[in-house]
Amino acid sequence: MNLPITFPDDEVRAILDGRMSQSRRVVIDVDPQLWNLREVAHAGDVSVAEFIPQHNSLVEPIFVRCPFGKPGAELRVREAWAPMDHMAGIGSHSIDPPEIIGYRADETAIRHAINYQNGKPTPFAMDVRNWNFQARTVHWRSPQHLYRWATRIFLQVESIHIEKLQDISADDAIEQGCRSIRKDATRELSRAISVDTFRRQWNAANHRRVYHKWDRNPFVWKLIFKTTKIIPGDQT
């Protein structure tokens, strides 16, 4: 069994490039102004965080389950996609389910043809050199609606922690895919730029979520993972 985890296009590219091995996700409904973290325990098939109140010892602690399982769990990456059968001339973009799935992050496509021996889709890369991924006939869809069988990236959780968002280190920001590309920067400046890049990207991704923003310094799940499988698209 694997669990879903959603990534935006830039982070999908970072995973594909081998530049990302961490992700941070807000711990929902835990106000950092009211609660302190006591511990994170890994039991059964899940990690559970215990929080205790800051100001009232009579209030019971609260327990929050990690939506990404526990160390060792397999995650399937959900990303922006589109049906692409019409690009290959084998049907329209409205066929459901499609055989060909396009992936927006790196503009690749995979045909998930049915293997009639076992009844399961067998993926292989499409030649997309002449495809226009910005065409009006390409209808991009939410990562949440990606078919499970169309998943191309799989991760394995190596560790799960909880920290405050602003506690991220320069090394962690780099592992989150926020590496500085300034050639004139010193090592220390590059590290500082990496944290600032993470802060700006985080706020851009959470601009509609007031309580998730950097200045609110929420508790976050810190996931450390390794990429275990990528089903390749082909642009060449």
C-alpha positions in Angstrom: 0.0 0.0 0.0 1.2 3.5 -0.7 0.0 6.9 0.3 -0.5 10.0 -1.9 1.5 13.1 -1.7 1.0 16.1 -4.0 3.8 18.3 -5.4 3.7 21.4 -7.6 5.5 21.5 -10.9 8.8 23.0 -9.6 9.2 20.4 -6.9 8.4 17.6 -9.3 11.2 18.8 -11.5 13.5 19.0 -8.5 12.7 15.4 -7.6 13.3 14.3 -11.2 16.6 16.1 -11.2 17.7 14.5 -7.9 17.7 17.9 -6.1 15.0 17.2 -3.6 14.9 14.8 -0.7 12.9 16.7 1.9 9.4 18.2 2.0 7.5 20.2 4.7 3.8 20.1 5.2 1.8 22.1 7.8 0.5 20.2 10.8 -3.2 21.1 10.5 -5.2 22.7 13.3 -2.3 23.1 15.8 -1.8 26.7 16.7 2.0 27.2 17.5 1.0 30.1 19.9 -1.0 27.6 22.0 0.7 24.3 21.8 4.2 22.8 22.3 5.4 19.6 20.7 6.1 16.9 23.2 7.1 14.0 21.0 6.6 12.1 17.7 6.0 8.4 18.1 6.0 5.8 15.3 3.6 2.9 16.0 1.7 0.5 13.9 1.5 2.0 10.4 1.5 5.7 11.3 3.5 8.4 13.1 1.7 10.3 15.8 2.6 13.7 17.3 1.7 14.7 20.8 1.2 18.3 21.6 0.8 19.8 25.1 -0.8 23.2 26.0 1.6 26.1 26.7 -0.5 27.9 29.3 -3.1 25.6 30.8 -1.9 22.3 32.3 -5.5 21.2 32.9 -6.1 21.0 29.2 -5.6 17.5 27.7 -2.8 16.9 25.2 -3.8 16.5 21.6 -2.6 13.8 19.2 -2.1 14.3 15.4 -1.6 11.5 12.9 0.8 12.1 10.1 -1.0 11.8 6.8 2.2 10.3 5.2 2.5 7.2 7.3 5.7 6.5 9.2 9.4 5.8 8.3 9.5 3.1 5.6 6.2 4.1 4.1 5.9 4.3 0.3 4.4 7.5 -1.2 3.1 8.0 -4.7 3.5 11.4 -6.2 0.5 13.2 -7.5 1.2 15.9 -10.1 -0.5 18.0 -12.7 -1.5 15.9 -15.7 -3.6 15.8 -18.9 -5.1 13.2 -21.1 -3.1 13.1 -24.3 -4.6 10.4 -26.6 -5.6 13.1 -29.1 -1.9 14.1 -29.5 -1.0 10.7 -30.7 -4.1 10.4 -33.0 -5.7 7.5 -31.1 -8.7 9.3 -29.7 -10.0 12.5 -28.2 -9.0 14.4 -25.1 -12.3 13.3 -23.5 -11.7 9.6 -23.5 -11.9 8.3 -19.9 -9.7 6.7 -18.9 -7.1 7.8 -21.4 -4.2 5.6 -22.5 -1.7 8.5 -22.7 -1.0 10.7 -19.8 1.0 14.0 -20.2 2.9 15.4 -17.2 3.1 19.1 -17.0 6.2 19.5 -14.9 8.7 18.3 -17.6 6.3 18.1 -20.6 6.7 14.3 -21.0 4.0 11.7 -21.8 3.6 8.0 -21.0 1.3 5.6 -22.7 -0.2 3.2 -20.2 -1.2 0.4 -22.6 -3.1 -2.6 -21.3 -1.1 -5.8 -20.9 -3.7 -8.4 -21.9 -1.8 -11.1 -20.1 -2.3 -9.6 -16.7 -4.9 -6.9 -17.4 -2.7 -4.1 -16.0 -1.4 -1.0 -17.7 2.2 -1.3 -19.0 3.9 2.1 -19.3 6.2 3.2 -22.0 7.5 6.7 -23.0 6.1 8.6 -25.9 8.1 10.6 -28.5 6.8 14.1 -27.8 9.2 16.2 -29.9 6.4 17.5 -32.1 3.8 17.9 -29.4 2.6 21.3 -28.1 1.9 21.0 -24.4 0.5 24.6 -24.4 -2.1 23.8 -27.0 -5.7 24.7 -26.3 -6.7 21.1 -26.7 -4.5 20.1 -23.7 -6.7 20.3 -20.6 -4.5 20.2 -17.5 -6.1 18.6 -14.5 -5.5 18.7 -10.8 -2.9 16.4 -9.2 -5.6 15.2 -6.9 -7.4 13.6 -9.9 -4.3 11.7 -11.2 -5.2 8.0 -11.7 -3.3 5.8 -9.3 -2.1 3.6 -12.2 -0.7 6.8 -13.9 1.7 7.5 -11.0 5.3 7.7 -12.3 7.2 8.8 -9.2 7.4 6.8 -6.0 9.2 7.8 -2.8 10.1 6.1 0.4 9.9 7.9 3.7 13.2 7.7 5.6 12.3 9.8 8.6 9.5 12.0 9.9 10.0 14.9 12.4 8.1 18.0 13.5 9.6 21.4 13.7 8.7 25.1 13.3 8.8 26.3 9.7 11.4 29.0 10.4 13.7 26.4 12.0 14.7 25.2 8.5 18.5 25.2 8.1 20.4 26.2 4.9 21.3 22.5 4.4 17.7 21.5 4.7 16.6 24.3 2.3 19.1 22.9 -0.3 17.7 19.4 0.2 14.2 20.9 -0.3 15.4 21.9 -3.8 16.2 25.5 -3.1 19.8 25.6 -4.1 21.3 29.0 -5.0 22.5 29.3 -8.6 24.4 32.6 -8.2 27.9 31.9 -9.4 29.3 35.1 -7.7 28.0 34.2 -4.2 30.2 33.0 -1.4 29.3 29.7 0.3 27.7 31.5 3.2 25.7 33.8 0.9 24.6 30.8 -1.1 23.3 29.1 2.0 21.5 32.3 3.1 20.0 32.6 -0.4 18.7 29.1 -0.2 16.7 29.7 2.9 15.3 33.0 1.5 14.4 31.2 -1.7 12.6 28.6 0.3 10.7 31.3 2.2 9.6 33.0 -1.0 8.5 29.8 -2.6 6.7 28.7 0.5 4.7 32.0 0.7 3.9 31.9 -3.0 2.5 28.4 -2.6 0.5 29.3 0.5 -0.6 32.9 -0.4 -4.2 31.9 0.2 -3.6 30.1 3.5 -3.0 32.8 6.0 -2.1 30.5 8.9 0.4 28.6 6.8 2.6 31.6 5.9 6.2 32.0 6.9 5.5 34.8 9.4 3.0 32.6 11.3 5.8 30.0 11.8 3.5 27.0 11.9 4.5 23.5 13.0 5.4 21.4 9.9 5.9 17.7 9.2 9.5 17.4 8.0 9.6 14.4 5.6 13.0 13.0 4.6 12.6 10.7 1.7 14.4 8.9 -1.2 13.2 8.4 -4.7 12.7 4.7 -5.3 11.2 4.6 -8.8 10.6 7.0 -11.7 8.8 5.8 -14.8 10.6 7.8 -17.5 9.0 10.1 -20.0 11.0 10.9 -23.2 11.5 14.2 -24.8 14.2 13.0 -27.3 
